[in-house]
Amino acid sequence: MEIRKIRWDEIGEVVELYDEYDRPKAPRPAEEKMHKAFASIVEAGGCVVGAFESGRLIGTCTVNLCANLSWSARPYAIIENVIVSNTFRRHGVGKAVLQYATDFAQKAGCYKVALMTGSKDPATLRFYEAAGFSASKQGFQIRFGA
């Protein structure tokens, strides 16, 4: 398995993998909108992580770096869109993707990396804990049409 940053020409594979989320499918963004979003992530210092097996994308997450005024102006990272292809779950792919993402954030000088999940499934929560994350804070959100 190879874990690395996604290139622009691989974004289509990432969006296809999102279709495996256990939720209603969202409309695909136009290519120009995807390009702007990808460029914004990268320009802010973040990345989209990909796990590949025999050249096929089997897992991904996005690492967004956020500027910060506290903690000596060190940034923090937010991990979003963690997904592993159904046929590759429970094979260490997700843990490897998250390890790459947390290493990336630490090398970028972040003082923390965080993620949220909407899942209440105990197995999913154990997965994140086994990957080194702790449920040490309460998350809140307001969603806009999603």
C-alpha positions as a printed NumPy array, in Angstrom:
array([[  0.   ,   0.   ,   0.   ],
       [  1.224,   3.484,  -0.879],
       [  0.135,   6.536,   1.163],
       [  0.8  ,   9.964,  -0.337],
       [ -0.681,  13.329,  -1.268],
       [ -3.305,  13.274,  -4.001],
       [ -2.494,  15.068,  -7.254],
       [ -5.014,  17.189,  -9.121],
       [ -5.441,  14.539, -11.823],
       [ -6.608,  12.063,  -9.128],
       [ -9.391,  14.217,  -7.655],
       [-12.025,  12.395,  -9.707],
       [-11.115,   9.163,  -7.918],
       [-11.475,  10.903,  -4.552],
       [-14.961,  12.144,  -5.408],
       [-15.921,   8.656,  -6.624],
       [-14.783,   7.192,  -3.312],
       [-17.051,   9.662,  -1.475],
       [-19.982,   7.854,  -3.115],
       [-19.276,   4.963,  -0.725],
       [-20.266,   7.075,   2.307],
       [-23.326,   5.7  ,   4.077],
       [-25.435,   8.77 ,   3.299],
       [-27.354,  10.24 ,   0.37 ],
       [-25.024,  11.126,  -2.498],
       [-24.295,  14.81 ,  -2.947],
       [-24.27 ,  16.287,  -6.45 ],
       [-20.802,  16.27 ,  -7.99 ],
       [-19.231,  19.694,  -8.18 ],
       [-18.256,  21.111, -11.559],
       [-14.605,  20.558, -12.467],
       [-13.804,  24.267, -12.076],
       [-15.276,  24.28 ,  -8.564],
       [-13.313,  21.133,  -7.623],
       [-10.132,  22.708,  -8.976],
       [-10.668,  25.869,  -6.913],
       [-11.38 ,  23.853,  -3.762],
       [ -8.316,  21.648,  -4.25 ],
       [ -6.105,  24.666,  -4.968],
       [ -7.428,  26.405,  -1.851],
       [ -6.608,  23.399,   0.351],
       [ -3.083,  23.16 ,  -1.04 ],
       [ -2.406,  26.923,  -1.028],
       [ -3.361,  27.058,   2.672],
       [ -0.754,  24.36 ,   3.354],
       [ -3.094,  21.375,   3.556],
       [ -3.43 ,  18.291,   1.418],
       [ -5.699,  15.488,   0.339],
       [ -4.229,  12.152,   1.439],
       [ -4.629,   9.016,  -0.631],
       [ -4.026,   5.34 ,   0.043],
       [ -3.375,   3.291,  -3.078],
       [ -3.305,  -0.447,  -3.668],
       [ -2.058,  -1.556,  -7.101],
       [ -2.619,   1.987,  -8.387],
       [ -6.24 ,   2.12 ,  -7.185],
       [ -7.369,   4.723,  -4.632],
       [ -8.739,   2.822,  -1.638],
       [ -8.762,   5.44 ,   1.123],
       [ -8.572,   9.179,   1.611],
       [ -8.952,  12.129,   3.94 ],
       [ -8.451,  15.864,   3.674],
       [ -6.123,  17.83 ,   5.961],
       [ -7.049,  21.5  ,   6.242],
       [ -4.527,  23.791,   7.924],
       [ -6.026,  26.724,   9.784],
       [ -4.158,  29.89 ,  10.715],
       [ -4.304,  30.7  ,  14.409],
       [ -3.457,  33.567,  16.749],
       [ -3.126,  31.54 ,  19.941],
       [ -0.524,  28.9  ,  20.779],
       [  2.273,  31.194,  19.567],
       [  0.433,  31.608,  16.243],
       [  0.915,  27.933,  15.436],
       [ -1.725,  26.582,  13.054],
       [ -4.032,  23.674,  13.746],
       [ -5.293,  21.009,  11.378],
       [ -8.775,  19.673,  10.779],
       [ -9.158,  16.259,   9.169],
       [-12.279,  15.802,   7.073],
       [-13.784,  13.274,   4.682],
       [-12.139,  10.148,   6.077],
       [-13.227,   7.189,   3.976],
       [-11.935,   3.763,   3.014],
       [-13.413,   1.702,   0.199],
       [-15.874,  -0.871,   1.519],
       [-13.776,  -3.812,   0.305],
       [-10.654,  -2.56 ,   2.116],
       [-12.128,  -1.702,   5.519],
       [-10.654,  -3.397,   8.587],
       [ -7.294,  -3.847,   6.832],
       [ -5.407,  -0.928,   8.406],
       [ -5.984,   1.479,   5.519],
       [ -7.869,   4.073,   7.566],
       [ -5.324,   3.991,  10.352],
       [ -2.486,   4.443,   7.833],
       [ -4.271,   7.392,   6.172],
       [ -4.816,   9.06 ,   9.551],
       [ -1.194,   8.45 ,  10.559],
       [ -0.007,  10.155,   7.379],
       [ -2.416,  13.044,   8.03 ],
       [ -1.311,  13.537,  11.64 ],
       [  2.372,  13.324,  10.668],
       [  1.714,  15.901,   7.937],
       [  0.057,  18.258,  10.45 ],
       [  2.87 ,  17.862,  12.961],
       [  5.526,  18.562,  10.304],
       [  3.537,  21.661,   9.285],
       [  4.01 ,  22.995,  12.824],
       [  0.446,  22.478,  13.986],
       [ -0.168,  22.458,  17.717],
       [ -3.097,  20.022,  17.297],
       [ -5.045,  18.025,  14.769],
       [ -8.752,  17.398,  15.205],
       [-11.569,  15.58 ,  13.477],
       [-15.266,  15.119,  14.01 ],
       [-17.501,  12.218,  13.157],
       [-21.242,  12.057,  12.963],
       [-21.134,   8.324,  13.538],
       [-22.525,   6.894,  16.752],
       [-21.32 ,   3.395,  15.809],
       [-19.105,   2.149,  18.674],
       [-16.788,   0.435,  16.166],
       [-16.185,   3.737,  14.362],
       [-15.484,   5.523,  17.635],
       [-13.065,   2.751,  18.687],
       [-11.349,   3.087,  15.296],
       [-10.634,   6.791,  15.878],
       [ -9.426,   6.102,  19.421],
       [ -7.151,   3.305,  18.155],
       [ -5.735,   5.808,  15.648],
       [ -4.709,   8.04 ,  18.562],
       [ -7.618,  10.478,  18.76 ],
       [ -9.451,  11.104,  22.025],
       [-13.022,  12.256,  22.529],
       [-11.795,  15.062,  24.766],
       [-13.953,  17.912,  23.469],
       [-17.582,  18.468,  22.575],
       [-18.221,  19.422,  18.957],
       [-20.992,  21.684,  17.69 ],
       [-21.984,  22.616,  14.178],
       [-24.508,  24.461,  12.074],
       [-25.082,  22.905,   8.666],
       [-26.208,  24.805,   5.595],
       [-28.084,  22.537,   3.209],
       [-25.88 ,  19.497,   3.767]])
